[in-house]
Amino acid sequence: MTTVDLPLLPLGRGRDAGSERGVECPGDLPSASDPDLVARARAAKEALGERVFVLGHHYQRDEVIQFADVTGDSFKLARDAAARPEAEFIVFCGVHFMAESADILTGPSQQVILPDLAAGCSMADMARLPQVEDAWDAMADAGIQDVVVPVTYMNSSADIKAFCGRNGGVVCTSSNAEVALEWAFEQKGPDSKVLFLPDQHLGRNTAVLKMGYTLDDCVVWNPHLPGGGLTPDQLRDAKVILWKGHCSVHGRFSPAVVDELRATIPDVQILVHPECTHEVVLKADLVGSTEFIIKTIEAAPAGSSWAIGTELNLVKRLADAHPDKKIAFLDKNVCYCSTMNRIDLPHFVWAMESLVAGEVVNQIQVDPDTERDALVALQRMLDLPGKSDKD
């Protein structure tokens, strides 16, 4: 199969339904300077009543998350939506792959709306189905495909989840990645290998720091190089084949800043997400999912000092909620999730007022075949032991 690279589209302009890089947002948006935006959002939500259920991801900006009925991480929010079958409309204030997951898990009578279709995910876009199928073919050529189990992070597109469902694989979150990998290694006997995508850092940190594999056991498949940049022997010798993808936010944190903070803030504790690079995770005191980060700060004693390596909206919200603790951001520069931040108040008001007027805008619909196969991989995750609802 030949991989055709996709054009680079400016966010909010152009249309490519097969990519999360940017699609146009139709309609006339309210002005961001409109002083009545908050009142308009509140009025629209009241008019829709129980017909609408608003989901707000932890990385969402404050101006929008104030209208969320529930907040959380992507899979938790999708399951929350599925638990509200009476809600006709699910307005997902997050990014595209999250809305896809909500559409997969909710009933056929429910409609999932993403206020801005250009709210994608750079990590999810780093693993596209033709690229993954090319890699799968290369593993067949190397004679290892029969012992490779694909594991995809929740932060992936629906068609990648479906690929895993069709090929004996599973979905994981950052909090159950170890359990998912353990399951995967049990599927094909002692020769089992794992293809972990799309985030190389979560895969590496889990395999090496939690499961006892070495860095030499891991190789990185680069979809932009012939043969992934790997020889057949390298594929055969590896236990974990990591996809060359990463989170544009968590990948920014550096070991040098960790060292600097330790030198300038007495008794600072470094708390990071496992999507951070291996070098940063090695220097951290605590590593865990977004929910783990939130609960750790909530339980921390007054006066304690923390530097947190995750998205800035969440770090600022934690600092505001816990003024008795010293909370710093683990980066010298502003580091928001830029695509998540496309869901702003004007887009939210436009989507909600359109629903009040009887017009469903920006509906996210996963085709039936993809939904069926993705559900297989998601159900395998739900059947794993332990908690599977936090990423």
GITAVEN-V203297 format. One record per backbone hydrogen bond with DSSP energy under -0.5 kcal/mol. CO is the residue of the C=O (numbers start at 1). NH is the residue of the N-H. E is the energy in kcal/mol with one decimal. If there is no record, write none. Layout:
co = [CO	CO]
nh = [NH	NH]
e = [E	E]
This chain:
co = [2	3	7	10	12	14	16	24	27	31	34	36	37	38	39	40	41	42	43	44	45	48	49	51	53	53	54	54	55	56	57	61	61	62	64	65	70	72	73	74	75	76	77	78	79	81	84	86	88	89	89	90	90	91	91	92	93	95	95	96	97	98	99	100	101	102	107	111	112	113	113	116	118	119	121	122	123	124	128	128	129	130	131	132	133	134	135	136	137	138	139	139	140	144	145	147	148	149	150	151	152	154	157	157	158	159	160	161	162	163	164	165	170	172	173	176	177	178	179	180	181	182	183	184	184	188	189	193	194	194	195	195	196	197	198	199	200	201	202	203	204	205	205	206	206	207	208	214	215	217	217	219	219	220	221	221	222	225	226	227	228	231	232	233	234	239	240	240	241	242	243	245	247	249	250	250	254	255	256	257	258	259	260	261	264	265	269	269	270	270	271	272	273	277	278	279	280	280	281	286	289	290	291	292	293	294	295	296	297	301	304	305	306	307	308	308	309	311	312	313	314	315	316	317	318	322	324	325	326	326	328	329	335	336	337	339	340	342	344	345	346	347	348	349	350	351	352	353	354	355	358	359	362	363	364	367	368	369	370	371	372	373	374	375	376	377	377	378	379	381	390]
nh = [4	5	9	13	25	24	19	26	29	34	37	40	41	42	43	44	45	46	47	48	49	51	52	89	55	91	69	70	93	72	60	64	65	66	67	68	56	58	77	78	79	80	81	82	83	84	87	88	111	53	91	92	113	55	93	94	57	98	99	100	101	102	103	104	105	106	110	90	364	92	115	119	120	96	125	126	126	127	131	132	133	134	135	136	137	138	139	140	141	142	144	145	143	147	148	193	150	195	170	197	172	156	160	161	162	163	164	165	166	167	169	168	152	154	176	180	181	182	183	184	185	186	186	187	188	191	192	149	196	241	151	197	243	153	200	203	204	205	206	207	208	209	210	210	211	213	212	217	218	239	240	221	242	222	223	244	225	228	229	230	222	235	236	237	238	194	219	242	196	221	245	200	251	252	253	277	258	259	260	261	262	263	264	265	266	268	271	307	285	286	309	288	276	281	282	283	283	284	284	272	293	294	295	296	297	298	299	300	300	304	326	269	328	271	310	330	273	315	316	317	318	319	320	321	322	325	303	327	306	328	308	331	312	338	341	342	343	344	348	349	350	351	352	353	354	355	356	357	359	358	360	361	114	365	112	371	372	373	374	375	376	377	378	379	380	171	381	382	383	384	175]
e = [-0.5	-0.6	-0.7	-2.3	-0.7	-1.4	-2.0	-0.7	-0.7	-1.7	-1.5	-2.8	-2.7	-2.4	-2.5	-2.5	-2.2	-2.2	-2.3	-1.9	-1.7	-2.1	-1.4	-3.2	-0.5	-2.0	-2.4	-1.3	-3.0	-1.4	-2.2	-1.3	-2.4	-1.5	-2.2	-1.5	-2.2	-1.6	-2.6	-2.1	-2.4	-2.4	-2.3	-1.9	-1.4	-1.8	-2.0	-0.6	-2.4	-2.1	-0.6	-0.8	-3.4	-2.8	-0.8	-1.5	-2.2	-0.8	-1.8	-2.3	-2.0	-2.1	-2.2	-2.4	-2.1	-1.7	-1.6	-3.0	-2.7	-2.8	-0.6	-2.0	-1.8	-2.2	-2.1	-0.6	-1.5	-1.2	-0.6	-2.3	-2.8	-1.9	-2.2	-2.4	-2.1	-2.1	-1.8	-1.5	-2.3	-1.7	-2.6	-1.2	-1.2	-2.2	-1.3	-3.0	-0.5	-1.7	-1.6	-2.3	-2.0	-2.5	-0.6	-1.9	-2.4	-1.8	-2.0	-2.2	-2.3	-1.4	-3.6	-0.8	-2.3	-2.0	-0.5	-2.5	-2.6	-2.5	-2.3	-2.4	-2.6	-0.9	-0.7	-1.4	-0.5	-0.6	-1.9	-2.5	-0.7	-3.5	-3.1	-0.5	-2.6	-2.6	-0.8	-1.7	-2.7	-3.0	-2.0	-2.5	-2.7	-1.5	-0.5	-1.3	-1.0	-2.3	-0.6	-1.0	-1.2	-2.7	-2.2	-0.5	-3.4	-0.7	-0.7	-2.2	-1.9	-2.2	-1.9	-1.8	-2.4	-2.0	-2.4	-2.2	-1.3	-2.2	-2.3	-0.7	-2.6	-3.4	-2.2	-2.1	-2.2	-1.6	-0.8	-0.5	-1.4	-2.3	-2.2	-2.7	-2.2	-1.6	-1.3	-2.8	-0.6	-1.6	-0.6	-2.4	-1.9	-2.2	-2.7	-2.2	-2.1	-2.5	-2.3	-0.8	-0.6	-0.7	-0.9	-2.4	-2.5	-2.4	-2.6	-2.4	-2.0	-2.4	-1.9	-0.7	-0.7	-1.7	-2.5	-2.0	-3.0	-2.6	-0.9	-2.2	-1.6	-1.8	-2.9	-1.9	-2.6	-2.4	-2.3	-2.0	-1.3	-2.0	-3.1	-0.8	-3.4	-0.5	-2.5	-1.5	-1.5	-1.1	-2.0	-1.3	-1.6	-1.8	-2.3	-2.9	-2.5	-2.5	-2.5	-3.0	-1.9	-1.7	-2.0	-1.8	-3.1	-1.5	-0.5	-0.7	-2.1	-0.6	-0.5	-2.7	-2.4	-2.1	-2.7	-2.2	-1.1	-1.4	-2.4	-2.8	-1.9	-1.3	-1.5	-2.3	-1.7	-1.5	-1.2]
